[in-house]
């Protein structure tokens, strides 16, 4: 009887946990309920009135740097180690310049969070903010999924 009770509790909890419903927001600010059976429905039927300003502020991707802005200093030991794998800041700036079709001089390092294994670089390339992530000796543009 004890094993039967445990099996029943397990099946009930499994079925309850397997039905994950997610709430997401659309670009215009309305909330949508995504159900586990691949259907969806709007939670908010009307778009909120003030979403237009928040979307513009959220998507503003321009650099507003002061004229006397200096790039942050990087750790020379880490940059020396990255030289073997061609992942120094100069190599990353060349990639950013190629991706944004500008010269290396137009790419400005805004901020950096760097360790031996990983790093996150924020750049201003041709007036556009962008973020690149390095893991080991490989680097790529950081994607904002959520």
C-alpha angles and dihedrals in degrees: 000000000000093000091047090054091049092050092050092049090048093051093048093049092045093053091047093050096043094064101078114179117190131201115213134173125235124221092264092054102257118135120234127196111220109201129207092244090064095258127118141195137188117256093189111043094191127049113244115258098232099048095097093071094043092051091051092048092045094051096043101122102169126122118237101185122166118246093248095050115144123199116245118260117251129215108266094208092057092045090051091053091048092053091081093058095040093243102123122129090263092056091048091048089052090053092048090049090050093048093049096038097238138109125276089248090062091059112089124187107228102178140346138199105192139174132158094268104034142013140180117210124192114202138182107217118180090337094310125113115230137168128216126190127209125201112181107316097335124085137181142165111285112242121218103216099165 
